[in-house]
Amino acid sequence: MISNPFTDPRWAKKTVALIDRWVDFISDKTTRPVANLVRGIVFGLIAVVAAITILVLALVGLTRGLNELLDIWLSRENAVWVSYFILSFIFIGVGSLMMRKRHAKQPR
């Protein structure tokens, strides 16, 4: 505990140590949790933006790759619409499967 400043030569160091302990305690209970929360939100947003960017670029690459692959056997115009048809069939199939599984099964 803090003592009399006139009789204790270490009074200033003790006072500074006490204040320092209280500031660290308050910081541990308030500032650090808020900083961790904000850090998590920012990293989460960066991850979502990166995932959307990767998904879009992957779909563009898949479309272009399928166009080039079908260009080997078909004319350019036919290769384009056939690749769109194939990809739309795949996306409709995946979407239909996801729609079937959107609700939990009810016990009978």
mmCIF file of the C-alpha atoms, coordinates in Angstrom:
data_MODEL
# 
_entry.id   MODEL 
# 
loop_
_atom_site.group_PDB 
_atom_site.id 
_atom_site.type_symbol 
_atom_site.label_atom_id 
_atom_site.label_alt_id 
_atom_site.label_comp_id 
_atom_site.label_asym_id 
_atom_site.label_entity_id 
_atom_site.label_seq_id 
_atom_site.pdbx_PDB_ins_code 
_atom_site.Cartn_x 
_atom_site.Cartn_y 
_atom_site.Cartn_z 
_atom_site.occupancy 
_atom_site.B_iso_or_equiv 
_atom_site.pdbx_formal_charge 
_atom_site.auth_seq_id 
_atom_site.auth_comp_id 
_atom_site.auth_asym_id 
_atom_site.auth_atom_id 
_atom_site.pdbx_PDB_model_num 
ATOM 1   C CA . MET A 1 1   ? 0.000   0.000   0.000   1.00 0.00 ? 1   MET A CA 1 
ATOM 2   C CA . ILE A 1 2   ? 1.050   3.588   -0.472  1.00 0.00 ? 2   ILE A CA 1 
ATOM 3   C CA . SER A 1 3   ? 2.767   5.113   2.568   1.00 0.00 ? 3   SER A CA 1 
ATOM 4   C CA . ASN A 1 4   ? 3.661   8.589   3.716   1.00 0.00 ? 4   ASN A CA 1 
ATOM 5   C CA . PRO A 1 5   ? 5.708   10.421  1.049   1.00 0.00 ? 5   PRO A CA 1 
ATOM 6   C CA . PHE A 1 6   ? 7.754   12.243  3.672   1.00 0.00 ? 6   PHE A CA 1 
ATOM 7   C CA . THR A 1 7   ? 9.080   9.117   5.413   1.00 0.00 ? 7   THR A CA 1 
ATOM 8   C CA . ASP A 1 8   ? 9.278   6.594   2.530   1.00 0.00 ? 8   ASP A CA 1 
ATOM 9   C CA . PRO A 1 9   ? 11.983  7.231   -0.106  1.00 0.00 ? 9   PRO A CA 1 
ATOM 10  C CA . ARG A 1 10  ? 10.380  4.671   -2.469  1.00 0.00 ? 10  ARG A CA 1 
ATOM 11  C CA . TRP A 1 11  ? 6.977   6.332   -2.364  1.00 0.00 ? 11  TRP A CA 1 
ATOM 12  C CA . ALA A 1 12  ? 7.088   7.518   -5.999  1.00 0.00 ? 12  ALA A CA 1 
ATOM 13  C CA . LYS A 1 13  ? 8.009   4.061   -7.341  1.00 0.00 ? 13  LYS A CA 1 
ATOM 14  C CA . LYS A 1 14  ? 5.250   2.412   -5.301  1.00 0.00 ? 14  LYS A CA 1 
ATOM 15  C CA . THR A 1 15  ? 2.683   4.931   -6.519  1.00 0.00 ? 15  THR A CA 1 
ATOM 16  C CA . VAL A 1 16  ? 3.709   4.460   -10.151 1.00 0.00 ? 16  VAL A CA 1 
ATOM 17  C CA . ALA A 1 17  ? 3.583   0.672   -9.740  1.00 0.00 ? 17  ALA A CA 1 
ATOM 18  C CA . LEU A 1 18  ? 0.074   0.872   -8.264  1.00 0.00 ? 18  LEU A CA 1 
ATOM 19  C CA . ILE A 1 19  ? -1.176  3.084   -11.085 1.00 0.00 ? 19  ILE A CA 1 
ATOM 20  C CA . ASP A 1 20  ? 0.498   0.837   -13.638 1.00 0.00 ? 20  ASP A CA 1 
ATOM 21  C CA . ARG A 1 21  ? -1.210  -2.258  -12.204 1.00 0.00 ? 21  ARG A CA 1 
ATOM 22  C CA . TRP A 1 22  ? -4.618  -0.596  -12.355 1.00 0.00 ? 22  TRP A CA 1 
ATOM 23  C CA . VAL A 1 23  ? -4.097  0.618   -15.932 1.00 0.00 ? 23  VAL A CA 1 
ATOM 24  C CA . ASP A 1 24  ? -3.049  -2.900  -17.000 1.00 0.00 ? 24  ASP A CA 1 
ATOM 25  C CA . PHE A 1 25  ? -6.079  -4.387  -15.232 1.00 0.00 ? 25  PHE A CA 1 
ATOM 26  C CA . ILE A 1 26  ? -8.491  -1.991  -16.944 1.00 0.00 ? 26  ILE A CA 1 
ATOM 27  C CA . SER A 1 27  ? -6.777  -2.563  -20.284 1.00 0.00 ? 27  SER A CA 1 
ATOM 28  C CA . ASP A 1 28  ? -7.006  -6.347  -19.929 1.00 0.00 ? 28  ASP A CA 1 
ATOM 29  C CA . LYS A 1 29  ? -10.719 -6.174  -19.176 1.00 0.00 ? 29  LYS A CA 1 
ATOM 30  C CA . THR A 1 30  ? -11.802 -3.613  -21.789 1.00 0.00 ? 30  THR A CA 1 
ATOM 31  C CA . THR A 1 31  ? -9.400  -2.681  -24.555 1.00 0.00 ? 31  THR A CA 1 
ATOM 32  C CA . ARG A 1 32  ? -7.957  -6.084  -25.465 1.00 0.00 ? 32  ARG A CA 1 
ATOM 33  C CA . PRO A 1 33  ? -11.294 -7.911  -25.911 1.00 0.00 ? 33  PRO A CA 1 
ATOM 34  C CA . VAL A 1 34  ? -12.611 -5.093  -28.105 1.00 0.00 ? 34  VAL A CA 1 
ATOM 35  C CA . ALA A 1 35  ? -9.416  -5.088  -30.175 1.00 0.00 ? 35  ALA A CA 1 
ATOM 36  C CA . ASN A 1 36  ? -9.635  -8.877  -30.615 1.00 0.00 ? 36  ASN A CA 1 
ATOM 37  C CA . LEU A 1 37  ? -13.291 -8.608  -31.685 1.00 0.00 ? 37  LEU A CA 1 
ATOM 38  C CA . VAL A 1 38  ? -12.542 -5.906  -34.247 1.00 0.00 ? 38  VAL A CA 1 
ATOM 39  C CA . ARG A 1 39  ? -9.536  -7.884  -35.509 1.00 0.00 ? 39  ARG A CA 1 
ATOM 40  C CA . GLY A 1 40  ? -11.753 -10.949 -36.001 1.00 0.00 ? 40  GLY A CA 1 
ATOM 41  C CA . ILE A 1 41  ? -14.372 -8.942  -37.889 1.00 0.00 ? 41  ILE A CA 1 
ATOM 42  C CA . VAL A 1 42  ? -11.765 -7.401  -40.201 1.00 0.00 ? 42  VAL A CA 1 
ATOM 43  C CA . PHE A 1 43  ? -10.074 -10.740 -40.935 1.00 0.00 ? 43  PHE A CA 1 
ATOM 44  C CA . GLY A 1 44  ? -13.490 -12.317 -41.525 1.00 0.00 ? 44  GLY A CA 1 
ATOM 45  C CA . LEU A 1 45  ? -14.414 -9.642  -44.062 1.00 0.00 ? 45  LEU A CA 1 
ATOM 46  C CA . ILE A 1 46  ? -11.080 -10.051 -45.828 1.00 0.00 ? 46  ILE A CA 1 
ATOM 47  C CA . ALA A 1 47  ? -11.637 -13.820 -45.996 1.00 0.00 ? 47  ALA A CA 1 
ATOM 48  C CA . VAL A 1 48  ? -15.156 -13.370 -47.436 1.00 0.00 ? 48  VAL A CA 1 
ATOM 49  C CA . VAL A 1 49  ? -13.958 -10.925 -50.103 1.00 0.00 ? 49  VAL A CA 1 
ATOM 50  C CA . ALA A 1 50  ? -11.070 -13.235 -51.029 1.00 0.00 ? 50  ALA A CA 1 
ATOM 51  C CA . ALA A 1 51  ? -13.388 -16.255 -51.229 1.00 0.00 ? 51  ALA A CA 1 
ATOM 52  C CA . ILE A 1 52  ? -15.839 -14.435 -53.506 1.00 0.00 ? 52  ILE A CA 1 
ATOM 53  C CA . THR A 1 53  ? -12.987 -13.249 -55.718 1.00 0.00 ? 53  THR A CA 1 
ATOM 54  C CA . ILE A 1 54  ? -11.544 -16.760 -55.974 1.00 0.00 ? 54  ILE A CA 1 
ATOM 55  C CA . LEU A 1 55  ? -14.991 -18.206 -56.762 1.00 0.00 ? 55  LEU A CA 1 
ATOM 56  C CA . VAL A 1 56  ? -15.626 -15.691 -59.549 1.00 0.00 ? 56  VAL A CA 1 
ATOM 57  C CA . LEU A 1 57  ? -12.184 -16.206 -61.073 1.00 0.00 ? 57  LEU A CA 1 
ATOM 58  C CA . ALA A 1 58  ? -12.586 -19.994 -60.868 1.00 0.00 ? 58  ALA A CA 1 
ATOM 59  C CA . LEU A 1 59  ? -15.926 -19.834 -62.686 1.00 0.00 ? 59  LEU A CA 1 
ATOM 60  C CA . VAL A 1 60  ? -14.479 -17.594 -65.381 1.00 0.00 ? 60  VAL A CA 1 
ATOM 61  C CA . GLY A 1 61  ? -11.530 -19.977 -65.786 1.00 0.00 ? 61  GLY A CA 1 
ATOM 62  C CA . LEU A 1 62  ? -13.854 -22.998 -65.911 1.00 0.00 ? 62  LEU A CA 1 
ATOM 63  C CA . THR A 1 63  ? -15.955 -21.378 -68.611 1.00 0.00 ? 63  THR A CA 1 
ATOM 64  C CA . ARG A 1 64  ? -12.932 -20.362 -70.674 1.00 0.00 ? 64  ARG A CA 1 
ATOM 65  C CA . GLY A 1 65  ? -11.286 -23.753 -70.249 1.00 0.00 ? 65  GLY A CA 1 
ATOM 66  C CA . LEU A 1 66  ? -14.428 -25.582 -71.340 1.00 0.00 ? 66  LEU A CA 1 
ATOM 67  C CA . ASN A 1 67  ? -14.735 -23.257 -74.345 1.00 0.00 ? 67  ASN A CA 1 
ATOM 68  C CA . GLU A 1 68  ? -11.176 -24.030 -75.396 1.00 0.00 ? 68  GLU A CA 1 
ATOM 69  C CA . LEU A 1 69  ? -11.626 -27.755 -74.825 1.00 0.00 ? 69  LEU A CA 1 
ATOM 70  C CA . LEU A 1 70  ? -14.785 -27.884 -76.926 1.00 0.00 ? 70  LEU A CA 1 
ATOM 71  C CA . ASP A 1 71  ? -13.079 -25.741 -79.586 1.00 0.00 ? 71  ASP A CA 1 
ATOM 72  C CA . ILE A 1 72  ? -11.066 -28.829 -80.494 1.00 0.00 ? 72  ILE A CA 1 
ATOM 73  C CA . TRP A 1 73  ? -14.127 -30.719 -81.768 1.00 0.00 ? 73  TRP A CA 1 
ATOM 74  C CA . LEU A 1 74  ? -16.654 -27.960 -82.573 1.00 0.00 ? 74  LEU A CA 1 
ATOM 75  C CA . SER A 1 75  ? -16.655 -24.590 -84.274 1.00 0.00 ? 75  SER A CA 1 
ATOM 76  C CA . ARG A 1 76  ? -16.109 -21.567 -82.030 1.00 0.00 ? 76  ARG A CA 1 
ATOM 77  C CA . GLU A 1 77  ? -19.783 -20.505 -82.015 1.00 0.00 ? 77  GLU A CA 1 
ATOM 78  C CA . ASN A 1 78  ? -21.021 -24.012 -81.223 1.00 0.00 ? 78  ASN A CA 1 
ATOM 79  C CA . ALA A 1 79  ? -18.324 -24.566 -78.599 1.00 0.00 ? 79  ALA A CA 1 
ATOM 80  C CA . VAL A 1 80  ? -19.436 -21.449 -76.732 1.00 0.00 ? 80  VAL A CA 1 
ATOM 81  C CA . TRP A 1 81  ? -23.124 -22.311 -76.494 1.00 0.00 ? 81  TRP A CA 1 
ATOM 82  C CA . VAL A 1 82  ? -22.420 -25.995 -75.765 1.00 0.00 ? 82  VAL A CA 1 
ATOM 83  C CA . SER A 1 83  ? -20.080 -25.018 -72.913 1.00 0.00 ? 83  SER A CA 1 
ATOM 84  C CA . TYR A 1 84  ? -22.754 -22.683 -71.509 1.00 0.00 ? 84  TYR A CA 1 
ATOM 85  C CA . PHE A 1 85  ? -25.297 -25.501 -71.764 1.00 0.00 ? 85  PHE A CA 1 
ATOM 86  C CA . ILE A 1 86  ? -22.990 -27.964 -69.968 1.00 0.00 ? 86  ILE A CA 1 
ATOM 87  C CA . LEU A 1 87  ? -22.183 -25.524 -67.157 1.00 0.00 ? 87  LEU A CA 1 
ATOM 88  C CA . SER A 1 88  ? -25.821 -24.497 -66.734 1.00 0.00 ? 88  SER A CA 1 
ATOM 89  C CA . PHE A 1 89  ? -26.805 -28.178 -66.511 1.00 0.00 ? 89  PHE A CA 1 
ATOM 90  C CA . ILE A 1 90  ? -24.184 -28.712 -63.791 1.00 0.00 ? 90  ILE A CA 1 
ATOM 91  C CA . PHE A 1 91  ? -25.276 -25.595 -61.849 1.00 0.00 ? 91  PHE A CA 1 
ATOM 92  C CA . ILE A 1 92  ? -28.967 -26.504 -62.103 1.00 0.00 ? 92  ILE A CA 1 
ATOM 93  C CA . GLY A 1 93  ? -28.184 -30.017 -60.865 1.00 0.00 ? 93  GLY A CA 1 
ATOM 94  C CA . VAL A 1 94  ? -26.163 -28.736 -57.905 1.00 0.00 ? 94  VAL A CA 1 
ATOM 95  C CA . GLY A 1 95  ? -28.841 -26.148 -57.110 1.00 0.00 ? 95  GLY A CA 1 
ATOM 96  C CA . SER A 1 96  ? -31.589 -28.784 -57.235 1.00 0.00 ? 96  SER A CA 1 
ATOM 97  C CA . LEU A 1 97  ? -29.663 -31.022 -54.825 1.00 0.00 ? 97  LEU A CA 1 
ATOM 98  C CA . MET A 1 98  ? -29.123 -28.118 -52.467 1.00 0.00 ? 98  MET A CA 1 
ATOM 99  C CA . MET A 1 99  ? -32.816 -27.187 -52.591 1.00 0.00 ? 99  MET A CA 1 
ATOM 100 C CA . ARG A 1 100 ? -33.789 -30.743 -51.653 1.00 0.00 ? 100 ARG A CA 1 
ATOM 101 C CA . LYS A 1 101 ? -31.528 -30.622 -48.591 1.00 0.00 ? 101 LYS A CA 1 
ATOM 102 C CA . ARG A 1 102 ? -32.528 -27.143 -47.381 1.00 0.00 ? 102 ARG A CA 1 
ATOM 103 C CA . HIS A 1 103 ? -35.047 -28.441 -44.817 1.00 0.00 ? 103 HIS A CA 1 
ATOM 104 C CA . ALA A 1 104 ? -34.330 -30.908 -42.036 1.00 0.00 ? 104 ALA A CA 1 
ATOM 105 C CA . LYS A 1 105 ? -36.115 -34.217 -42.350 1.00 0.00 ? 105 LYS A CA 1 
ATOM 106 C CA . GLN A 1 106 ? -39.164 -34.465 -40.137 1.00 0.00 ? 106 GLN A CA 1 
ATOM 107 C CA . PRO A 1 107 ? -39.510 -37.606 -37.997 1.00 0.00 ? 107 PRO A CA 1 
ATOM 108 C CA . ARG A 1 108 ? -42.544 -39.721 -38.904 1.00 0.00 ? 108 ARG A CA 1 
# 
